[in-house]
Amino acid sequence: MHRRHIVVLTGAGISAESGIPTFRGSGGLWFKYRIEDVATPEAFARDPAMVLDFYNQRRAQLESVQPNEAHKALARLEQGHKVSVVTQNVDDLHERAGSTSVLHLHGQLRRARSSVDPDWTMDIGYGPIRMGDTCPLGGQLRPDVVWFGEPVPAMDAARDVVASADVLLIVGTSLGVYPAAYLAHDAPARATIIVVDPEAREGKVPGARIYRKRRHTRPAAGGGTARIGGWHAGTAVSGTDLRRLARAGQVRVPENRHPRLRLRAHGLQLAAQGQG
């Protein structure tokens, strides 16, 4: 029996509810740091200690957070579907949630690589990279992440994954970083495309079904505020919003404090159930 291939393209928004700041959102990393100072080859050449400290702080923070319900929901999808995650994130929350097929477009915080031989990498866990830490060739170690202005080695592999999708689910990304944003257009014509993002614009991904939130939320059914773990970059989804989608046949909301969201698209049911 054919197992539908669900490809999930994720960005910083999916990890926001875990406590990892986004880049471009309000209070995001690029409001606190200049890209030119911490995320370019030129920055590392100019002040490697500052760049290492920036990523050491992010790595230490990563150790202290946990996958949220959005990560776990994607992992649960593997129980009935073939699921491939293509993420722009450098955290390891998809893997820790249980996803078994994760392609990191922009590298991984937990890995270091040589500054003289990009093929030499190592897993460093959540520990720091210090000045004087070198590879066997004597090159200073740097984070194994893709900086602005650098090529994206995993891009071709990611395009191949997306091109085989029956369903492309785009979650927590503004599609503002290239070449990663091109992936949204690589899905085959037969694929169902779903965009879950509060700021999604009509027409940016032709033919996509778009799910947003209202800017002002009200209490969810049964009290409290319905939150779909990380789907909306850590923002809340009101009970009114869910009921509105329910009337459109897209969402089923049980009458309890922890609603379950099901996005239905040609047989796909993606459940994100709150934990008590």
C-alpha positions as a printed NumPy array, in Angstrom:
array([[  0.   ,   0.   ,   0.   ],
       [  1.296,   3.446,  -0.935],
       [  2.316,   5.507,   2.073],
       [  1.839,   9.187,   1.454],
       [  5.054,  11.167,   1.623],
       [  4.656,  14.224,   3.826],
       [  7.508,  16.705,   3.557],
       [  7.636,  19.364,   6.266],
       [  9.612,  22.564,   5.719],
       [ 10.188,  24.244,   9.078],
       [ 11.698,  27.504,  10.235],
       [ 12.47 ,  29.324,  13.46 ],
       [  8.796,  29.76 ,  14.345],
       [  8.308,  26.093,  15.169],
       [ 10.936,  26.267,  17.92 ],
       [  9.845,  29.605,  19.385],
       [  7.441,  28.059,  21.896],
       [ 10.309,  25.959,  23.221],
       [ 12.036,  29.206,  24.148],
       [ 14.371,  29.613,  21.191],
       [ 14.04 ,  33.136,  19.779],
       [ 13.194,  33.656,  16.125],
       [ 15.404,  35.804,  13.935],
       [ 13.15 ,  38.394,  12.329],
       [ 10.184,  38.484,  14.686],
       [  9.629,  41.056,  17.394],
       [ 12.475,  40.642,  19.87 ],
       [ 14.242,  38.254,  17.501],
       [ 17.967,  37.686,  17.369],
       [ 18.536,  40.198,  14.592],
       [ 16.996,  42.906,  16.77 ],
       [ 19.727,  42.247,  19.347],
       [ 22.663,  41.418,  17.088],
       [ 23.736,  42.607,  13.686],
       [ 23.969,  39.832,  11.119],
       [ 27.244,  41.348,   9.953],
       [ 28.729,  40.906,  13.445],
       [ 27.912,  37.262,  14.173],
       [ 26.675,  35.365,  11.129],
       [ 29.03 ,  35.962,   8.209],
       [ 32.486,  34.628,   7.248],
       [ 33.752,  38.201,   7.451],
       [ 32.576,  38.499,  11.056],
       [ 34.445,  35.313,  12.001],
       [ 37.602,  36.565,  10.278],
       [ 37.304,  39.936,  12.025],
       [ 36.379,  38.807,  15.546],
       [ 36.251,  35.014,  15.902],
       [ 35.951,  35.163,  19.694],
       [ 32.763,  37.23 ,  19.487],
       [ 31.207,  34.874,  16.937],
       [ 32.128,  31.796,  18.976],
       [ 30.633,  33.364,  22.101],
       [ 27.36 ,  34.09 ,  20.271],
       [ 27.001,  30.462,  19.188],
       [ 28.228,  29.106,  22.522],
       [ 25.378,  30.981,  24.21 ],
       [ 22.855,  29.588,  21.742],
       [ 24.197,  26.067,  22.233],
       [ 23.965,  26.335,  26.002],
       [ 20.4  ,  27.623,  25.698],
       [ 19.507,  24.723,  23.414],
       [ 20.543,  22.248,  26.105],
       [ 18.05 ,  23.847,  28.51 ],
       [ 14.943,  23.678,  26.316],
       [ 12.673,  20.837,  25.207],
       [ 10.762,  19.999,  22.021],
       [  7.271,  21.453,  22.025],
       [  4.029,  19.859,  20.895],
       [  4.567,  20.878,  17.284],
       [  7.804,  18.876,  17.1  ],
       [  6.096,  15.92 ,  18.77 ],
       [  3.104,  16.05 ,  16.422],
       [  5.379,  15.808,  13.412],
       [  7.15 ,  12.827,  14.954],
       [  3.79 ,  11.126,  15.549],
       [  2.915,  11.499,  11.885],
       [  5.487,   8.79 ,  11.152],
       [  3.096,   6.235,  12.65 ],
       [  1.017,   6.309,   9.475],
       [  3.011,   8.17 ,   6.843],
       [  6.441,   8.555,   5.372],
       [  7.617,  11.878,   6.808],
       [ 10.67 ,  13.913,   5.847],
       [ 11.545,  17.09 ,   7.744],
       [ 13.592,  19.727,   5.953],
       [ 14.469,  22.377,   8.498],
       [ 16.173,  25.737,   8.34 ],
       [ 16.781,  25.452,  12.077],
       [ 20.142,  24.575,  13.561],
       [ 18.642,  23.167,  16.778],
       [ 18.087,  19.438,  17.411],
       [ 14.485,  19.61 ,  18.636],
       [ 13.026,  17.621,  15.742],
       [ 15.378,  14.736,  16.489],
       [ 14.761,  14.903,  20.23 ],
       [ 11.004,  14.799,  19.584],
       [ 11.443,  11.537,  17.665],
       [ 11.561,  12.505,  13.984],
       [ 13.792,  10.025,  12.176],
       [ 14.34 ,  11.777,   8.833],
       [ 15.612,  15.325,   9.341],
       [ 17.673,  17.291,   6.836],
       [ 19.296,  20.448,   8.212],
       [ 19.686,  23.043,   5.478],
       [ 21.753,  25.456,   7.527],
       [ 23.832,  23.08 ,   9.622],
       [ 23.629,  22.109,  13.276],
       [ 24.571,  23.891,  16.488],
       [ 25.787,  20.659,  18.048],
       [ 28.474,  20.218,  15.419],
       [ 31.761,  22.013,  14.818],
       [ 33.845,  22.064,  11.677],
       [ 37.299,  23.071,  10.634],
       [ 37.816,  26.585,   9.328],
       [ 40.329,  25.233,   6.792],
       [ 38.636,  21.968,   5.762],
       [ 34.829,  22.203,   5.539],
       [ 34.558,  18.407,   5.225],
       [ 36.039,  17.876,   8.695],
       [ 33.262,  18.018,  11.288],
       [ 32.611,  16.64 ,  14.758],
       [ 29.765,  16.38 ,  17.248],
       [ 30.469,  18.593,  20.253],
       [ 27.165,  18.182,  22.068],
       [ 26.148,  21.318,  23.935],
       [ 29.65 ,  22.361,  24.951],
       [ 31.483,  25.516,  23.861],
       [ 33.976,  26.022,  21.049],
       [ 36.931,  27.965,  22.407],
       [ 39.675,  29.923,  20.721],
       [ 42.535,  27.472,  20.228],
       [ 40.268,  24.455,  19.614],
       [ 41.564,  23.112,  16.329],
       [ 41.092,  20.326,  13.805],
       [ 43.93 ,  17.852,  12.982],
       [ 45.159,  20.284,  10.317],
       [ 45.505,  23.058,  12.878],
       [ 42.521,  25.104,  11.728],
       [ 40.411,  26.883,  14.321],
       [ 37.066,  25.157,  14.895],
       [ 33.911,  27.08 ,  14.029],
       [ 30.199,  26.262,  14.261],
       [ 29.033,  23.869,  11.547],
       [ 26.343,  26.267,  10.384],
       [ 25.784,  28.064,   7.105],
       [ 26.453,  31.774,   7.444],
       [ 25.055,  34.513,   5.247],
       [ 27.054,  34.648,   2.037],
       [ 28.024,  30.96 ,   2.178],
       [ 26.72 ,  28.217,  -0.127],
       [ 24.092,  25.769,   1.174],
       [ 25.584,  22.294,   0.572],
       [ 22.353,  20.47 ,   1.442],
       [ 20.212,  22.425,  -1.017],
       [ 20.238,  19.858,  -3.819],
       [ 19.329,  17.034,  -1.444],
       [ 16.498,  19.158,  -0.001],
       [ 15.11 ,  19.876,  -3.46 ],
       [ 15.063,  16.164,  -4.225],
       [ 13.112,  15.487,  -1.014],
       [ 10.535,  18.205,  -1.705],
       [ 10.138,  17.052,  -5.31 ],
       [  8.911,  13.665,  -4.035],
       [  6.219,  15.099,  -1.728],
       [  2.55 ,  14.152,  -1.789],
       [  1.965,  16.828,   0.852],
       [  4.224,  19.817,   1.568],
       [  3.597,  21.358,   4.991],
       [  5.341,  24.697,   5.59 ],
       [  5.466,  25.67 ,   9.266],
       [  7.014,  28.559,  11.159],
       [  8.934,  30.204,   8.335],
       [  8.401,  33.54 ,   6.626],
       [ 10.119,  32.153,   3.513],
       [ 12.348,  35.193,   3.626],
       [ 15.736,  33.45 ,   3.467],
       [ 17.075,  32.331,   0.114],
       [ 17.833,  29.894,  -1.39 ],
       [ 15.75 ,  27.956,   1.21 ],
       [ 12.582,  29.831,   0.21 ],
       [ 12.805,  28.382,  -3.291],
       [ 11.947,  24.971,  -1.852],
       [  8.31 ,  26.022,  -1.5  ],
       [  8.115,  26.   ,  -5.297],
       [  9.794,  22.627,  -5.811],
       [  6.81 ,  20.469,  -4.839],
       [  5.278,  18.488,  -7.713],
       [  2.008,  19.652,  -9.247],
       [  0.103,  16.784,  -7.586],
       [  1.172,  17.808,  -4.076],
       [ -1.107,  19.461,  -1.542],
       [  0.664,  22.506,  -0.066],
       [ -0.254,  23.821,   3.39 ],
       [  1.248,  26.966,   4.928],
       [  0.855,  27.517,   8.692],
       [  2.108,  31.007,   9.489],
       [  0.47 ,  34.068,  11.073],
       [  2.039,  36.432,   8.543],
       [  1.587,  34.286,   5.416],
       [  0.748,  36.294,   2.313],
       [ -1.65 ,  35.163,  -0.369],
       [  0.123,  34.257,  -3.579],
       [  3.607,  33.789,  -2.14 ],
       [  3.196,  30.032,  -2.531],
       [  0.771,  29.55 ,  -5.421],
       [ -2.036,  27.101,  -4.693],
       [ -1.218,  26.771,  -1.003],
       [ -3.827,  26.484,   1.738],
       [ -2.973,  29.13 ,   4.319],
       [ -3.706,  28.958,   8.058],
       [ -3.204,  32.092,  10.154],
       [ -4.253,  33.45 ,  13.525],
       [ -6.032,  36.63 ,  14.49 ],
       [ -3.927,  39.315,  16.059],
       [ -6.257,  39.477,  19.077],
       [ -7.23 ,  36.234,  20.764],
       [-10.077,  35.338,  23.105],
       [-10.401,  32.51 ,  25.619],
       [-10.594,  29.047,  24.123],
       [-13.544,  26.728,  24.601],
       [-13.43 ,  25.384,  28.145],
       [-11.249,  28.222,  29.442],
       [ -7.623,  29.152,  28.886],
       [ -6.114,  29.975,  25.523],
       [ -5.763,  27.353,  22.821],
       [ -2.136,  27.115,  21.805],
       [ -0.956,  24.87 ,  19.026],
       [  2.608,  24.247,  20.177],
       [  4.847,  26.438,  18.086],
       [  2.742,  26.347,  14.912],
       [  2.413,  30.093,  14.991],
       [  5.854,  31.069,  16.249],
       [  4.712,  30.882,  19.851],
       [  1.569,  32.967,  19.38 ],
       [ -1.869,  31.924,  20.627],
       [ -4.798,  30.621,  18.606],
       [ -8.187,  31.561,  19.995],
       [-11.121,  29.214,  20.417],
       [-13.024,  31.502,  18.056],
       [-10.383,  30.977,  15.388],
       [-10.597,  27.213,  15.768],
       [-14.374,  27.187,  15.608],
       [-14.262,  29.332,  12.484],
       [-11.985,  26.787,  10.83 ],
       [-14.229,  24.005,  12.11 ],
       [-17.181,  25.515,  10.258],
       [-15.039,  25.42 ,   7.116],
       [-14.446,  21.71 ,   7.669],
       [-10.746,  22.065,   8.376],
       [-10.491,  21.717,  12.152],
       [-12.219,  19.576,  14.775],
       [-12.134,  21.047,  18.285],
       [-13.183,  18.769,  21.182],
       [-14.883,  20.506,  24.083],
       [-12.043,  20.437,  26.582],
       [ -9.26 ,  22.601,  27.836],
       [ -6.603,  21.131,  25.554],
       [ -7.982,  21.205,  22.026],
       [ -6.719,  19.042,  19.215],
       [ -6.054,  20.648,  15.882],
       [ -6.44 ,  18.565,  12.747],
       [ -5.501,  20.068,   9.42 ],
       [ -7.285,  17.957,   6.852],
       [ -6.07 ,  17.864,   3.29 ],
       [ -6.885,  14.926,   1.043],
       [ -6.69 ,  12.403,   3.859],
       [ -3.857,  14.053,   5.819],
       [ -4.646,  14.521,   9.503],
       [ -1.942,  16.332,  11.445],
       [ -2.775,  16.304,  15.132],
       [ -1.222,  18.602,  17.689],
       [ -2.702,  17.817,  21.09 ],
       [ -1.893,  19.936,  24.121],
       [ -0.322,  18.227,  27.09 ],
       [ -1.762,  18.668,  30.603]])
